Amino acid sequence: MARVVVDVTLKPEILDPQGQAVANALPALGFTGVDGVRVGKHFELELSGDVDEQRLADVRAMAEKLLANPVIEDFTVKVEA
């Protein structure tokens, strides 16, 4: 069994109101020195068998079609040991 992680984030040019809300709340909680926050999504996929290039291509297709909105989001795919 293999674990593949897909991290989805807003593209840099897209405003992130949720990240801004978190950044604004941090000083009220006593946390300082944070200049900005971006909020994203983290997916962990447990795949049966080995992960080869075709399986990674399938995961990228899953990310493009379901996990991320490619118009406003970027994603990365990595295999965990």
Backbone as CSV, one residue per row, in Angstrom:
resi,resn,N_x,N_y,N_z,CA_x,CA_y,CA_z,C_x,C_y,C_z
1,MET,0.851,-1.175,0.000,0.000,0.000,0.000,0.896,1.237,0.000
2,ALA,0.492,2.244,-0.729,1.260,3.481,-0.826,0.357,4.657,-0.480
3,ARG,0.987,5.695,0.029,0.249,6.919,0.345,0.730,8.023,-0.588
4,VAL,-0.233,8.664,-1.240,0.060,9.799,-2.103,-0.655,11.010,-1.516
5,VAL,0.074,12.114,-1.400,-0.465,13.330,-0.810,-0.670,14.368,-1.907
6,VAL,-1.853,14.966,-1.900,-2.170,16.056,-2.819,-2.447,17.297,-1.970
7,ASP,-1.647,18.334,-2.151,-1.862,19.608,-1.479,-2.387,20.609,-2.497
8,VAL,-3.494,21.269,-2.149,-4.158,22.219,-3.038,-4.101,23.601,-2.388
9,THR,-3.639,24.584,-3.137,-3.578,25.962,-2.641,-4.127,26.909,-3.698
10,LEU,-4.605,28.044,-3.229,-5.045,29.065,-4.173,-3.846,29.594,-4.947
11,LYS,-4.059,29.924,-6.197,-2.997,30.540,-6.984,-2.609,31.864,-6.325
12,PRO,-1.357,32.274,-6.455,-0.881,33.483,-5.759,-1.684,34.739,-6.074
13,GLU,-2.223,34.838,-7.266,-2.950,36.049,-7.652,-4.404,36.067,-7.155
14,ILE,-4.856,34.976,-6.552,-6.225,34.878,-6.045,-6.255,35.318,-4.584
15,LEU,-7.181,36.221,-4.252,-7.336,36.661,-2.874,-7.787,35.492,-2.000
16,ASP,-7.312,35.482,-0.750,-7.626,34.400,0.176,-8.275,34.978,1.428
17,PRO,-9.592,35.208,1.423,-10.240,35.807,2.586,-10.142,34.942,3.843
18,GLN,-10.152,33.635,3.690,-10.027,32.764,4.860,-8.633,32.895,5.466
19,GLY,-7.622,32.932,4.631,-6.263,33.142,5.117,-6.114,34.496,5.789
20,GLN,-6.747,35.522,5.220,-6.693,36.862,5.810,-7.361,36.881,7.180
21,ALA,-8.477,36.179,7.321,-9.169,36.109,8.609,-8.284,35.432,9.662
22,VAL,-7.596,34.378,9.275,-6.684,33.712,10.206,-5.544,34.655,10.585
23,ALA,-4.966,35.317,9.600,-3.865,36.252,9.862,-4.313,37.374,10.800
24,ASN,-5.526,37.861,10.625,-6.043,38.925,11.485,-6.301,38.440,12.904
25,ALA,-6.631,37.170,13.080,-6.937,36.627,14.403,-5.687,36.291,15.211
26,LEU,-4.594,36.014,14.555,-3.388,35.582,15.271,-2.899,36.586,16.311
27,PRO,-2.799,37.894,16.002,-2.338,38.829,17.033,-3.256,38.874,18.256
28,ALA,-4.554,38.714,18.054,-5.487,38.711,19.177,-5.266,37.501,20.085
29,LEU,-4.673,36.447,19.539,-4.376,35.253,20.318,-2.958,35.274,20.879
30,GLY,-2.257,36.382,20.658,-0.915,36.529,21.208,0.211,36.080,20.299
31,PHE,-0.101,35.757,19.035,0.931,35.330,18.086,1.341,36.508,17.221
32,THR,2.623,36.783,17.168,3.117,37.909,16.381,4.145,37.422,15.372
33,GLY,4.468,38.306,14.438,5.509,37.999,13.464,5.047,37.214,12.254
34,VAL,3.752,37.033,12.095,3.218,36.329,10.917,2.772,37.391,9.924
35,ASP,3.416,37.421,8.769,3.122,38.447,7.773,1.962,38.081,6.848
36,GLY,1.638,36.805,6.734,0.542,36.404,5.868,0.201,34.941,6.056
37,VAL,-1.010,34.591,5.713,-1.484,33.203,5.813,-2.253,32.866,4.541
38,ARG,-1.998,31.697,3.995,-2.771,31.165,2.875,-3.357,29.837,3.341
39,VAL,-4.625,29.614,3.087,-5.302,28.399,3.508,-5.474,27.492,2.297
40,GLY,-5.267,26.202,2.495,-5.415,25.247,1.406,-6.070,23.966,1.874
41,LYS,-5.972,22.932,1.043,-6.552,21.629,1.338,-5.451,20.578,1.241
42,HIS,-5.568,19.541,2.058,-4.583,18.467,2.109,-5.334,17.142,1.977
43,PHE,-4.978,16.350,0.965,-5.610,15.056,0.737,-4.563,13.963,0.849
44,GLU,-4.885,12.885,1.555,-4.019,11.707,1.629,-4.763,10.543,1.000
45,LEU,-4.193,10.007,-0.061,-4.813,8.897,-0.785,-4.028,7.626,-0.495
46,GLU,-4.690,6.603,-0.006,-4.079,5.295,0.210,-4.333,4.457,-1.035
47,LEU,-3.266,4.099,-1.733,-3.392,3.338,-2.970,-2.898,1.919,-2.764
48,SER,-3.618,0.966,-3.314,-3.159,-0.413,-3.246,-2.059,-0.624,-4.283
49,GLY,-1.109,-1.457,-3.953,-0.021,-1.754,-4.879,1.012,-0.650,-4.941
50,ASP,1.888,-0.778,-5.913,2.971,0.181,-6.086,2.494,1.405,-6.853
51,VAL,3.221,2.497,-6.664,2.918,3.732,-7.376,3.923,3.890,-8.504
52,ASP,3.433,3.846,-9.729,4.295,4.069,-10.891,3.829,5.347,-11.587
53,GLU,4.408,5.648,-12.717,4.067,6.882,-13.424,2.598,6.929,-13.838
54,GLN,2.033,5.778,-14.220,0.615,5.751,-14.611,-0.279,6.050,-13.419
55,ARG,0.041,5.475,-12.255,-0.757,5.746,-11.042,-0.668,7.221,-10.659
56,LEU,0.534,7.808,-10.768,0.689,9.229,-10.471,-0.096,10.083,-11.461
57,ALA,-0.117,9.666,-12.721,-0.916,10.383,-13.721,-2.398,10.308,-13.365
58,ASP,-2.837,9.154,-12.851,-4.226,9.014,-12.423,-4.532,9.949,-11.249
59,VAL,-3.617,10.055,-10.290,-3.818,10.943,-9.148,-3.864,12.397,-9.615
60,ARG,-2.990,12.762,-10.550,-3.030,14.131,-11.097,-4.380,14.401,-11.772
61,ALA,-4.898,13.398,-12.484,-6.212,13.550,-13.126,-7.307,13.714,-12.071
62,MET,-7.213,12.971,-10.952,-8.170,13.125,-9.857,-8.121,14.553,-9.319
63,ALA,-6.912,15.065,-9.152,-6.748,16.427,-8.624,-7.331,17.451,-9.591
64,GLU,-7.067,17.292,-10.873,-7.571,18.244,-11.872,-9.089,18.208,-12.008
65,LYS,-9.688,17.015,-11.852,-11.121,16.865,-12.100,-11.983,16.997,-10.847
66,LEU,-11.414,16.738,-9.654,-12.244,16.698,-8.463,-11.651,17.446,-7.262
67,LEU,-10.375,17.238,-6.980,-9.804,17.769,-5.742,-9.498,19.258,-5.808
68,ALA,-9.171,19.757,-6.984,-8.801,21.171,-7.138,-9.634,21.809,-8.242
69,ASN,-9.764,23.113,-8.133,-10.372,23.905,-9.207,-9.209,24.537,-9.965
70,PRO,-8.826,23.994,-11.118,-7.617,24.462,-11.803,-7.670,25.912,-12.267
71,VAL,-8.835,26.522,-12.261,-8.937,27.925,-12.641,-8.327,28.819,-11.559
72,ILE,-8.553,28.457,-10.291,-8.083,29.319,-9.193,-7.109,28.635,-8.244
73,GLU,-6.865,27.322,-8.430,-6.009,26.595,-7.495,-4.879,25.869,-8.207
74,ASP,-3.764,25.744,-7.493,-2.645,24.902,-7.899,-2.626,23.679,-6.993
75,PHE,-1.946,22.619,-7.442,-1.804,21.453,-6.574,-0.442,20.814,-6.790
76,THR,0.002,20.100,-5.753,1.211,19.302,-5.847,0.854,17.865,-5.456
77,VAL,1.576,16.921,-6.037,1.372,15.506,-5.751,2.710,14.935,-5.328
78,LYS,2.732,14.232,-4.191,3.975,13.566,-3.765,3.656,12.227,-3.150
79,VAL,4.588,11.314,-3.298,4.455,9.979,-2.739,5.194,9.965,-1.404
80,GLU,4.529,9.490,-0.359,5.167,9.362,0.945,5.723,7.965,1.108
81,ALA,6.841,7.879,1.790,7.483,6.572,2.013,6.707,5.746,3.008
